[in-house]
Amino acid sequence: MTNINEREIVEFGGIQFEAWTFPSLEADGKLVRTLIPLAQEGPKDRFPADGPYHRSMLAASRGISAHILDVIGEKNQIPGLPKCVNEHGFSAAHLNLLGDDDFYPECWQVLQACGWASNYGQLAKSTYETVREHDGSEVFTLAKDCFGEASDCYILERAGIYLTEPFTRPWYAANILSAYYARQDDVLFGYLWAEYRLKLRVQKIANTGGKVISASRQAGERTQALHKDLRDQRFRRMSELLDNLGVDSAAAQCETEGLGNWSTIKRQWNRYHKKGDT
């Protein structure tokens, strides 16, 4: 089994990530490279990396946190209690967590784009067939008994197991709809929808970072290989010349032959010779 490589620490947009390379779970034996947000030690009174606070009438943000506000101010207001927004600031109850990207059309658009749905609220025939093939026909009766009219949202959850990998865009879309309409799990729904929106904002940065890391490593490896070839040429020529010349004269001759600066050649040779390498 291939061992996990030593980690690299990289930074994008003020956020540090650990860059890991590890074996794929597939049988192809390929290595997979990923970025994992770094849990940093530091003062507990603030986040390790945060940006300035910005607010308008419609929205507010700080760092990667960006939300539409409940401008009407009544969405989560409890009669008799102070308002959740005033001239000093606002509480989390003032956030419009559905934002301007209402989850219902967003999720169905994703599912239509992937061929899982033929229209809003209407699953594609192939989606039913996939779930039937894996879970059996009885799953539709069980889903109907448990979730009533929301049974198709649960079927989407099942389809997400068979038609894609976890944490892909259609996987989130299917599970968000199931959490809200079928399972009616507010915590699960809220977490998935918040994470979905966060991924839309930062995943591109993380993916670009991965490509930059890979490109930088490849460039470094190419440069190192070129340097090694030149060093080997220098050492071979120095070994030939030292039969008749001193180190300084041999290094100077290498410079005239286009092998680099004589002082650099001499320094490399002395370091190489001191180590006793052959």
SULBELSUL-V132453 format. One record per residue. PHI is phi as a letter, one per 40 degrees, with the letter a starting at -180 (NA if undefined). PSI is psi in degrees with one decimal (* if undefined). D_FIRST is the distance of its C-alpha to the first C-alpha in Angstrom with 2 decimals. Layout:
BEGIN
PHI_PSI_D_FIRST, PHI_PSI_D_FIRST
END
This chain:
BEGIN
NA_138.0_0.00, c_134.8_3.82, c_152.3_6.37, c_134.0_9.47, c_163.6_12.27, c_147.6_15.60, c_154.9_17.90, b_145.3_20.98, b_122.9_24.21, b_160.4_26.32, b_133.2_29.63, b_125.8_31.37, f_33.7_34.80, g_2.8_34.86, b_130.3_31.68, c_141.8_28.66, b_150.4_25.09, c_128.3_21.66, b_117.7_19.68, b_145.4_15.91, b_128.1_13.21, a_161.7_10.07, c_141.6_7.94, c_151.2_10.55, c_-12.5_10.99, c_166.8_12.50, c_-1.2_11.52, c_-11.2_12.32, g_8.1_9.01, c_158.1_11.34, c_143.9_11.23, b_136.2_13.76, b_133.5_16.22, a_160.2_18.48, b_132.4_21.35, b_124.7_21.97, d_134.8_25.53, c_124.6_25.73, c_110.3_27.45, c_144.5_29.87, c_146.6_31.99, i_-175.7_35.64, d_138.3_39.04, c_-7.6_39.07, c_2.2_42.26, a_160.7_40.64, c_150.8_37.47, d_-36.3_35.36, a_125.1_36.26, a_157.2_39.14, b_-179.5_41.70, c_156.8_45.47, c_132.0_47.14, b_140.6_48.86, a_137.9_51.12, b_-173.9_53.50, c_-31.1_55.52, c_-23.0_52.84, a_164.2_49.51, a_151.1_47.89, a_155.7_44.70, a_118.9_42.91, g_-130.3_39.66, c_-4.4_37.39, c_119.2_39.74, a_125.7_42.27, b_147.5_44.52, c_142.0_47.62, c_156.2_50.36, c_87.4_52.65, c_-25.7_55.72, c_-32.3_58.08, g_13.6_57.12, b_-4.1_57.63, d_-46.1_54.29, b_18.9_53.24, c_128.5_56.58, c_122.6_57.87, d_134.8_61.70, g_-19.7_63.39, c_155.8_60.50, d_151.7_60.37, c_149.8_58.80, c_2.9_55.12, a_137.3_56.04, a_-166.8_58.83, c_-15.0_59.74, c_-27.0_57.30, i_-154.1_54.12, a_159.9_52.53, c_172.9_50.27, c_-21.7_47.19, c_-13.9_49.60, c_-4.6_51.04, c_136.9_47.86, c_90.4_47.90, c_-20.9_44.28, c_-23.2_44.59, f_-161.3_45.76, c_-4.6_46.95, b_71.0_43.84, d_131.1_44.96, c_-31.8_41.94, c_-57.9_43.68, c_-34.2_44.38, c_-47.9_41.18, c_-43.8_38.98, c_-31.9_41.03, c_-40.2_41.03, c_-45.6_37.23, c_-34.9_37.15, c_-41.2_39.83, c_-29.0_37.99, c_-5.2_34.94, g_10.1_37.21, c_-23.5_36.69, b_147.2_40.36, c_-16.3_43.52, a_174.6_45.55, d_125.9_45.73, g_6.3_45.23, b_114.5_44.80, c_149.0_41.51, c_150.4_40.91, d_-37.6_41.36, c_-29.0_37.83, c_-46.1_36.49, d_-43.7_38.45, c_-38.4_37.32, c_-45.8_33.61, c_-40.3_34.08, c_-40.9_36.34, c_-37.1_33.86, c_-39.0_31.14, b_-11.6_33.30, g_158.5_36.46, c_-25.5_40.00, c_-19.7_40.72, c_-29.7_38.61, c_-38.8_41.42, c_-43.9_44.04, c_-42.4_42.00, c_-39.8_41.37, c_-41.5_45.08, c_-38.1_46.09, c_-39.5_43.85, b_-0.6_44.24, f_-129.0_47.38, c_-15.9_47.91, c_11.4_44.55, c_-32.9_42.65, c_-31.1_41.53, c_-35.8_39.73, c_-37.4_37.70, c_-35.6_37.05, c_-40.8_35.63, d_-43.9_33.25, c_-40.9_32.07, c_-33.1_31.91, c_-22.6_29.61, c_-33.8_26.95, b_-24.7_27.21, c_-10.6_28.33, a_180.0_26.05, c_158.4_23.10, d_146.6_23.84, g_14.6_25.59, c_169.4_26.93, c_-46.0_30.68, c_-30.4_31.77, c_-46.6_29.60, c_-46.3_31.53, d_-46.1_34.82, c_-44.7_34.49, c_-30.5_33.52, c_-46.1_36.20, c_-41.1_38.86, c_-43.0_37.75, c_-38.9_37.67, c_-49.8_41.16, c_-39.5_43.03, c_-61.5_41.41, c_-24.5_39.86, f_45.0_42.32, b_99.6_39.88, c_-36.6_41.18, c_-48.2_38.44, c_-45.1_35.62, d_-50.5_37.67, c_-40.9_38.54, c_-46.6_35.02, c_-42.7_33.59, c_-39.8_36.55, c_-42.9_36.42, c_-38.1_32.71, d_-49.3_33.38, c_-36.7_36.18, c_-41.6_34.20, c_-37.1_31.40, c_-31.1_34.15, c_-39.7_35.33, b_-14.4_32.24, c_-36.0_29.38, c_-38.8_30.88, c_-45.1_30.88, c_-43.1_27.21, c_-42.7_26.24, c_-39.8_28.55, c_-41.5_27.05, d_-40.3_23.54, c_-38.3_25.15, c_-42.4_27.06, c_-47.4_24.04, c_-44.2_22.29, c_-40.5_25.61, c_-41.2_26.31, c_-44.2_23.05, c_-40.7_23.65, c_-40.5_27.25, c_-40.7_26.34, c_-39.5_24.08, c_-43.3_26.97, c_-42.4_29.47, c_-39.8_27.56, c_-40.8_27.33, c_-42.5_31.06, c_-38.9_31.92, c_-41.4_30.08, c_-44.0_31.99, c_-41.5_35.26, c_-42.4_34.66, c_-38.8_34.01, c_-43.5_37.22, c_-45.4_39.12, c_-38.7_38.01, c_-44.1_38.88, c_-38.9_42.28, c_-41.9_42.98, c_-38.1_42.33, c_-42.6_44.88, c_-27.5_47.47, c_-8.7_47.41, c_-27.7_49.20, b_-13.9_52.34, b_159.6_51.76, c_174.3_50.86, c_-45.5_47.78, c_-46.6_49.81, c_-39.3_51.48, c_-41.0_48.29, c_-38.8_46.54, c_-39.7_49.65, c_-39.6_49.59, c_-38.4_45.94, c_-41.3_47.11, c_-23.1_49.89, c_6.5_47.40, g_23.8_45.46, c_12.5_42.48, h_-178.4_43.04, c_135.5_45.11, c_-35.6_46.34, c_-36.3_45.72, c_-43.0_42.08, c_-44.8_41.71, c_-45.0_43.49, c_-44.1_41.38, c_-43.9_38.11, c_-44.2_39.55, c_-40.1_40.77, c_-43.6_37.46, c_-45.9_35.66, c_-36.5_38.38, c_-34.6_38.38, c_-15.8_34.69, g_19.1_35.59, c_151.9_32.99, b_*_33.87
END
